Amino acid sequence: MNKLPATRLRDLGAFGLAGFASAAVLFSVAQLVSAFFATSSAPLVAMGSVFIDLTPPWLKDFAIATFGTNDKLALFISIGVIVAIAAVLLGILARRSFAMAAACIVVLAVAIGGAVLSRPATGLVDLTPIILGAVVGLATLRWLTTLAAKSRPTVSDTVPVSGASRRNFLLGSALSLVGAAVAAGVGKSLATARNVADSARSALGLPAAKVLAQAPPANAQIELSGMPKFITPNKDFYRIDTALSVPRINPSEWSLRVHGMVEKEFTMGFEELLAEDLVESYLTLTCVSNPVGGQLVGNAKWLGYPLRLLLERAVPKDGADMVLSTSIDGFSASTPLEVLTDDRMALLAIGMNGEPLPLEHGFPVRMVVPGLYGYVSATKWVVDLEVTRFEDKVAYWTTRGWSDRGPIKLSSRVDVPRSFASVPAGKVVMGGTAWAQTRGISKVQVQIDDGDWKDAELGSEASVDTWRQWRYEWDGGSSGNHTVSVRAFDGQGEMQTSEKADPVPDGASGWQRVQFSIE
């Protein structure tokens, strides 16, 4: 098979570099300009958001199982790699026909513009970043391909290229890449400086709760190395949502519309919410994508206004059975109406562990609901509550193959020892957590290898809405590999099912089995 001459390869490489540098300029300029417009006007954010909307459940589960809470970073990297490859190919195309390459860029810009306009709270003005980025990117491609052409042999492969022409091309490419890096950095700094939500959050003083949560018993926390904190620190709390870029909401501009099948529609502002009789409640949240033994679960103290009181004010009409909650970024969740109007502490939350909600966890306002997976209840950045019926409305994940109701399944896991850990000979102390929100945990049992099931020691229960920790001491066995399995019983004595199920469509189930070895 014939090989391309070295000069031809250098030529293709030069035009490929021109395409890559031009794409870097296009996206960095658009990113810089997007700091003055809606968050979704940034091309990568808009493209990634559309990709998430089109993602089938199996791919979403694969991404979460593989990358965990780094799934969004993995998506950005994947998009970046694809864009880089396409840019190199466009640069090579420009070697033959600049007009064809320019037409491809225009088509790409139009597609990105469509992605921007598909996002909630964006308008025609938010096309400005991609338009300016495309113009500057095209100008850069024209400049660099002209320099690349001048650095090519013009007579034959044996005619040397002047060093000055090659240096000019390399200098132009370097300047373009450095300019793109500077623009991206400035854009990030501007976005941070203009983030009024962050400034407002820092200045916000939470009002005192009318009803204080009783502090968890001291022995709710099992003191064992490797055990999670009974109260999950905000920085460690899992984050799974569809927002590639965290919405920046000025609380002074936030409002919640309550409407639909109600006698009294109304809109509530943030100051009005702060003036209500707020309550504190400890609650464990769980993601429906959490696999058996997974880490997508956390426990926190929440401050907010009971949703049942909010809905009492609206007076739902007969026949209504669902509340469709919608986030400012377009996400929606279908929550059974009876769950929001019974005695459980479902909250319109503004605080988390004694401070305003972190931006990534829904600032300024989100929902937290005991007993349901987050995809049907825990809407972040919530701005709309529509009282309706399941037969009339569908939520974001329901249209993607998930159940429209998501009661949390009785679950347990082993936190100590970790899978494939090596432990010293002698007494082996094991520990973990179990949860069955609204029902509580009455018993946890462990099984070593294929032996009998034994009752574990339980930490004190803070409430039926929080997880419960457990501990078990085993005198140890022979050196080599061993396993520990765990199962839990809820407050009514129902045993956790051993039947294995994947997260789709309504949550994973089964007993976790961890392998470890004794030295």
N, C-alpha and C positions, 0 to 999 in steps of 0.2 A: 504494500500500500504506500502511495506517495506521501511524503511528509511536506508540510508547508515550509517554504524557505524561512530562515530566521528573520529576514527583513519583513516578510509578510506577517509573521507572528507579532513582531514589534509594532507593526502598523495596526493590526487588529487590537493589540493591547492598548495602544495610544487612544484609539477611538473609544474603546471600552472604558478607559479611565475618564475620558471626556464625558461620557454618559453618566458614569457614577458620580463624578464631581458635580455635574449639573443637577442631578436628582437631589444630591445633598443640599445644594443651594435652594432648590425649589421647596423642599420640605422644611428646611430651617427658616427660610423667610416666612413661609406660611405659619410656622409655629410661633415665630416672633410676633407677627401681626395679630395672631389669634388671641394674644394676651389682652387685646382691647375689645374682643368680641366674646360671643358665647363659648363656653368650654368645648362644645362639640364642633366648633368651627375649625379646630386643629385637624388636619387631614388624617393623621394616624389614629386619632381618637374616633373620628367619624367612620373610618374604614373598619376599625376594630369593633365598633359598636354594631355596625351592620353585620359583620361576621358573627358576632355573638347572637344576634337576632335569628340568624339562619342556621345556627349550630344545632344539629340533632341531639337528643338527649344522650345517646351513647357516646358521642364525641365529648360532650360536656363532662360526663362522668369520667371518661378516660383522662381528660385534662386535669380534673381535680384530683383523681387518684394518683396521677403521675407527678403533678407539680404542686398539689395542695394549694395553699394560699398564694403561691407564686404563679398561679395560672395566668394572671393578666400580664405579668412580666414575660412569661413564655410566649404569649400571644403577640406582644409588641416585638419581641425578638424575631419571631417567625415572620411577621409582616415586614420587618426591616430587611430580613434576608431575601424575601421574595422581591421586594422593591429594588434592592441592590442588584440582584440578578437581572431583573427586567431593565434596569437602567443601563447596565453594561451592554445588553443586547440592543437597546435603542441607540446607544453610542455607535455600535458597530453598524447598525442600519443607517445611521447618518453618514457613514463613510461612503455609502452608495447613493443615498438620496436624503438630503437634509429635510426636504419637504415631507417625505413619508414619515420620518422620525418626528417632525414637528406635529404632523397630524395625529400620530399616536399619543403624543403628550397632551394635545388638546382633548382627545377622547378621554384620556385618563383624568384630566382636570374636570371634565363634564361629569364623569362617573363619581368622582370624589365630591363634586358639588351636589349631586343627587343624594349622596350619603349624608352630607351636612344637612340638607333640607329635610331629610327623613327623620332627623332627631327632634324631639319635643323642644319647644322654646327657642327654635332657630327660625330665622327669616332670611329674606334675600340679602340683607346687609351682611349676614354672616358668611356670604360667599366671598367677601373681600379678601380674606387670607389666601384662599386657593387661587383666586384670580391673580393677585400680585405675585404669589409664589410661582405660578405658571409663567407669567411674563418674564420675571427675572431668570427663572430656570431656562426658558427658551433662549434668552439673550446670552446666558452663560454657555449653553450648548453651541450656539452659533459661533461665539468667540473661540471656544476651545477646539471645536472641530476645524475652524479655519487655521488655528495654530498647528493642529495635528496634521492637516493637509500640507502645510508648508514644511513640515519636518519629514515628509515622505520623499523617497526617491522619485524623480520625475522622468527619467529616461529608461533606466534599467536597474535591476537589483544590484548592479556593480557600481552604480554612481553613488558616491558618498554623500551623506546628508550633512549640511553644515552644522557645526556644534552650536552655533547661535540659535538656529531654528529649533533644535531639540531642547536647548535650555529654555527658550521662551515658552515652549509648550509645557515643560515640566514646571516652570515657575508659575505659569497661569493656572495649572491644575492645583498646585500647592496653595496658591492664593485663594482659589475658589473653596478648597476644603477648609482652610483656616477661617475664611469668612463665614462658611456654613457653621463651623463649630462656635465661632463668636456669636453669630446670630441666635443659635440654639441656646447658648448660655445666657445671653441677654434676655431672650424670650422667657426662659425659666425664671430668671430674676424678676422680670416685670410681672409675670403671673403671680409670683409669690408676694410682691409688693402690693399688687392690686387686689389681693385676696381679702376683701373686706370681711368675709365670713370668719377667717382666722383671727383678724383683729377684733371683731365683735365677740367672738367666743372668748378670747383672752380677757376682754373687759367685762364679760357677763358675770354677775354675781347671782348664784342660784338662790331663789327664795327658800325659806324654811318650809319643810313639809308640815302639813296639817296633821298627818298621821305618820308617825315614825315607824320604821321597820324594827322589829326586835332583833338585837344583835345575835348572830349565830352563836350557839354554845361553843365554848372553847375547844371541846373535844370533837367538834364537827370536822376539824382538820386532823387527819391521821399523820402523825409525825414519823415520816419514813423517807429516807433519801430517794429522790426520783418521783415522789408523788406530786401531782399538780396542786397548786394553791386552791383551797376551797373557794375563795373569791378570786376569779381570774383577773389579773391586772389588765387595764385597758390596752396596753401595748401588746399584750399576748393574746387578746381575744381574737378568735378566728374572724376572718372577713371573707365572705362569699357573696357577691352581688354581680349585677350586670353592668355597673358603671366603670368604664375604663379610666375615666378621669373623675375624681371626686367632685360632685356638684358644689359650687360656691354660692351659698345662699345667705344674703344679708337678712338677719332675723327681723329687722325693721320692715322688710318688704315681704316677709313670709306671711302666707294666709292659708287657712284650711277651709275648703268649701265642703259643706255637708248637704247632700241633696238626694234626689231620686224619689223612691217610694216613701216619702215622709210627709207629715202634716206641716212641718215648719222648716223650710230650707234656711240656712244661715251660713255666714262666713265668719271665721274666728281669726283674729290676728295674734301675733306672738305676745304682745303686752297683755292682751285679754287672757291668754292661756296662763301666763305667769301669775295673774291675779286670782286664778281659781284655787280651790282647796286641793293642794297637791298631796300625794301620798308616796311613801317609799315601799318598795317591795323587792325581795330577793327572788330572782328567777333564773333558771338555767335555760339557755337557748340552744337549739340543736338544728343543724343543717340537714336537709333531706338527703344530701349527697354523702353524708357521713357513712363510711363503710363500717362493718362490724369491727369494733376495736379502734375506730378512727378518732381523730383529734378535733373534728369540726363540731365541738360542743364547748360551751363556756358558761360560767356562772357569775352574775354581777348583781349589784344593788342598783335598782332603777328608781328614778324620781319622775313622776308624771301625774296626769289627770286620768281618772278611770273612764274608759271608753263607754261604759254602760251609762254614766251620767251624761256624757256628751250625746249619746243616742236618745236618752230619755228626753233631752231638750228638743230633739228633732221629731220625736214621736213617729216611729216607723209604722207604716200602714199594714193592714192584714195582707197576708200573702207573701210579704217580703221574707227571704230566708238567707240572704247573703249581703255582705258589704264588700264592694270592690274598692280597695284602696289603691291609689296611684301615686307614684313618686314623680318628682319634678323631671326625672330622666326618662319617664315613660314606662317604667316597670309597674306591674299591677299584680295584686294578690287577691284571691277570693277567700274570704273568711266567713264561715257560718255565722249568721246573725245571733243565734242563741249563745254562741261562745263569747260574744262581745257584750251580751246583756245578762249573763248569769252572774254568780257570786265570785267567780275567779277574778284575779287582779290583772285584767287586761288594761294596758296603759297607753296613753298618748305621751310618750316619754320625752323628757328634755335633759335628764341627767343620768350619768352612769358612774357608779363608784365615787360619788361625792363631787363630781365635776361636770360641767356641761358636756353633752355628747361630743366625742371626738368627731372631726369632720367626716372621717371614713366610716363612722358608725351611725351617721344619719343627721348630724347637726343641721338645723336647730331642733328638728322634731322627727321622731320615728314612732313606730308601733312596736310593742312587745306583748305577746299573748301566751299565757301558759297553756301547755298541752298540744300545741300545733307546731309543725315544722315551719321554719322561717319563710319558706317559699309561698305559703298561704297566709302569712300573718304578720311577719316582722318587717313591714315596708319601711325602708329608710327614706329620709328627705320627703316625707309624705305631704301632699298638698291637696288631696281630694279623697273624699269618702262618699261613695254612691251606694245608697241602700237599694238593693235590687233583688233579683232572683237568679239562682244558678241556671235555670233554663233560658234566661234572657242574656246573660253576660258570661264571658269567659276571660280568665286572667292570662298573664304572660306565659307561665309554664304549662298551663292547661292546654294551650294550643300547640304545645310541643311534646305531648304524649304523657304528661304527668297527671296524677289524680287531682280533681278539683277540690278535694278535701284531704288534709294531711295530718291526722292525729299521730302524735309521737308514739313510737313503739317502745315497749319496755326493753331496756338495753343495759348492758354491763360491759366492762372492759378490764383488762389487766394492765396496770401502769408499771408495776414492779414485780418481777424482772421484765426488762424489755425483750423483745424477740431476739433469740440467738445470743442472749447475754451469757457470760460465764460468771458463776458465783462460787465463792469459796465453800469448801466442805464444812459440814456442821449444820446448825440451825439456819433455815432459809425463811426469811420474812417476805411475804408477798403483800401486795396492796393494789387497790384500784378504785374505780368509781362505778356507780349504777344510777340510773335515772328513769323515772316514770312520772313526768310532770302532771300535776293535779291528782295523782293517786299515791305518790310516795313509794318508798322502798321499805319492805318489812323484813327481808332476809336476802342474804347472798351466800351462795355455796360455791366451793371450789372442788375440783377433782384433779388429783395428781396422777399423771400417767393414766392408767385405766382403772384406778382404784375407786373406792366409794366416794360419794359426794359428802363433803364436810361443811358445816356451817362456819362462816367467817365472822370475825368480830366487826361490828358496825360502828362507825362514828355516829355521833348524835345527829338527829334530824333537825335541820333548820326550818324546813317547811316541806309540804308535799310538792311544792313547785321547784325545788332545787335538787341537785344531785346529792348522792350520799356516798361517802367513802367507806371502804372496807379494808380489813387487814387479816392475814392468816399466817400463822407460824407453823412451819413444817420441820420436823426434826432432821430432815435430809435423808438422802439415800446414797446409793453407790455412785461413784464417779461416772461420768458419761452424760448422755443426753436424756432429758426428761421433758415432760409437758405439764402445763397447768391450764385447765379449762375453767370458765366461770359462767354462772347463770344467776339471775336475780328473780325475786318475787315482789310483786307490788303490794300496796297497802291492803288490797282485798284478798291477798294470798295467791293470785294468779301467777303462774310460772312463765318466765320468758321462754318463747318458743325456740326450739332447736332447728326449726325449718329454715333453711338458707334461702335468702332472697336478695337480689341486687337492689340498689337504691331506687331504680326506676321500676314502677311508677309512684310508689308511696313510701319509700324508705327501706333500708336494709334490715335483715333479721338473721338470727343464728347465734350460736354460742362461740365466743372467741376462744381459741386454743393457741397458747404461746409455747414455743419450744425454747428451752434453756439448757445449759450444761453445768455440771458440778465438776470443779477442778480436782 
